Amino acid sequence: MRRTIRTRKLDWLAGTRSHSLEILINQTIEFAPIILLLGPNSPVVAIKALIDAVWGMWIHSNIDVKSGKLQYVINGPEMHQRHHANDRAVFYANYSTKFAIWDWLFGTAYLPGRKKPAEFGLYYDYPKDYFLQHLFAVKKLDEQQLMRKYSWFRVYYFSRLRVTNWISARLGLRKIDGLVPKEGQPGTPVKERPVVESVEN
C-alpha cells in the first residue's frame, strides 16, 4: 500500500518551492522583455521581482479570504489554494498566479462557494529528496525501490540526513527525522538509522 503525502495547511512559504526548470522558464519569459526593452538597470526589474515575491506569499497564505468579483481578474488565496488541494476536482485547475483571468479564459478555473480546502497535498507517493523531486517531474520513481536496489543510493539517502543534522546542531536547531523511512519500511537498513528526535511538521 502506498503512502499518501498530505499536509493540513498551506502557508506563505509554499510559494518559494518551485521546480528549477519552471523558475528558469517563467523568469526568462517574464524578465527578458523588460530587460531587452528597458535595460538590466531599470527599476522596473526590481519592482517586478518584489511584486512576484509578495504575490507568491499572498496567494499561498493560510487565510480564508474572499475577493468577490475581483477574483475573476486578479488571483487570490481562495482560488489558488484549490490548486494545491487534495481534491480530484482541482487536480488540473487554477494554474494562474497573478491574473486569474487566464484560468477563466482557458476553462481551468475552479471556485466553488465553500470554505478553503480541508486537505492539501498529493494523492500519490512523492520523493522527499530535492534532486529526486526534480527528476520526478519527468520520470516517475520510488525512493524505497531505489533504496532496495542500490546500495549507493542508501549511502546518499542517509548521509544527507547526517549532514542536515550536523548543520542543525551547529546552528542550535533541532534534529529532523523527516528524511528517514519509518521502521519496517522496505530499504530501511536499521543499523544505519541515526537516532533523531521526532519533530512534528
N, C-alpha and C positions, 0 to 999 in steps of 0.2 A: 504494500500500500504506500502510495507516495504522499509525502507530507505537503501541506499547503502553507505557503508563506503569506501571512496576513498581519496587519497591524491595526491597532484600534483607532488611530488618528492620523491625520495628515497635518504636517506642520510646515512652517515657513522655510525650513532647511531643505525640504524636498525639491525645491526649485533649483538647488545647486547640484543635484545629481542628474547628470546627463551623459549619454554616450559621447565619447570624444569626437567621433565622426559626425554626430549630429551637431555638436558645437562648431566644428570646423565648417560644415556646410552652411548652417544657419548664419554664423557670424560673417562668413565670406559674402553670402548673398546680401546680408543687411548692411555691412560696413563698407564693402567695396565701392558701391556707387557714391557713398558720402565722401570717401577718401579720394576717389577719382575726380569728383566734381568740385569738392571744397578743399582738398588737401589734407594730409595727415595731422596738421597742427590746428585744424579748425576746432573751435569749442563745441561744435555740433557732435563730434566724435565722443567727447567726454559726457555730454548731456545725454546722448543716446545710450551709452554704456550705463549711466546712472539709472535711467528710466528702465532699462532691461533688468537690472538687479532688483530694483524696488518692486517692479511689476511681478517678477518671478516670486518674490516673497509674498506679495499681496494675494495672488491667485492660489497659492498653496497654503495660505493661512488657515489654521484650525478655528475658524469662526463661522457662525451662522448668520449670514448677511443676505439681504435682498436688495438688488439694484433696480428692480422694476423693469420698465421698458428699456432702460439703458443697456440691459443685458443682451438686447438684440444687436447692439453695435459694439460695445466695449465689454471685454471679458472680465469676469469677477470670480471670487471663490465659489459661489454657489453653482456655477456651471463647470468650472474646471475641476473642482473636487470630484465630480462624477467621472471624469476621465481616469481617475486613479481608484475608483471604487471596484470592489469585487462583486460585480453585478453584470450578468451577461447582456443586459440591455445596453450597456455603455462600453463594451469592450472595443468598439470601433466608433467612438463618438467623442465630441468635444476636444478636438485637436488644437484649436486656436489658443493662443496665449494672450495677445493684446486685443485683437479685433475679433469678437465673436461673430461678426457678420459673415466671415468666411465659412463657418460651420453652418449657418443658416442658409447660405447660398448653395453649398455643396451637399446639403441634406445629411450632414453628420451631427447636427445639433440635437441635444437631448436635455430638456429642462422640465422635469415633472414638478408638480406643485407641492411636493412634500419636503420634509426637512432634509438636511445633509445626509449623505450615505452613512449607513450604520457600520460598514466594514470596508476597509481599504486593503489593497494588496493584490497578489496574483493567485490565480486558482491552480497554478501548476508549479512544480518544483523549479527553483531558480538558483543558480550558483551564488554563494556568498563571496567568493573571491572576485576582486576588482577586475583582474585580467580575464578571468573566465566569463564574467558578465559581458565584457566587450565581444568576446568570441561567440557567446551565446546568441547575440543578435544575428549572426549569420549561420551558425551551426549549433544545433541543439546538442547538449552534452549533460552528463550527470557526474557531479563531483564524487559521489560514493562509488560509482563504477570505475572512475579513474583511479581512486584510491585502492580499490581491489586489484586493479590490473597493473598499475605501475608503481614500483617502489620509489622511484624518483619523485613522483607526484606526492606521495605520503610525506617524504622528507620536506619538500617545498611547503606543503599544506601546514604542517606542524611548526616549521621554522618561522613562518610569518607570524604565528601567534606568539612564539617566544620573543621575536623582535619587537612586536607591538607591546607586549607586557614589559619588556626591558625598558623601552622608551617611556611607557606609562609610569614605571617605578621611578625613573629619573625625574620625571615631572611631578611626582607626588600624586598621580592619578590612580584610580582603582584598576585592578586587572580585569580583563574581559575573558569570557568563555564563549562568545558568540561564534567563533570560528571552529570550535571543536565539536565533532559529531557526538551525540549522546551515546552513553554506554550501550553496547549491544547492536549499534547500527553497523552495517557492513563496512569493512575497511577501517575499523577503529582499532589500531594497534594499542592495546591497553597499556603496555609498558612505556609507550612514548607519550602518553597523555599527560600533559603538565597539570599540576594541581593549581586550580584557579578558583577564586571566589565567584559566586553567582551574582550577576548583575541583571536586573530586570530591564528590558528595553522599553 
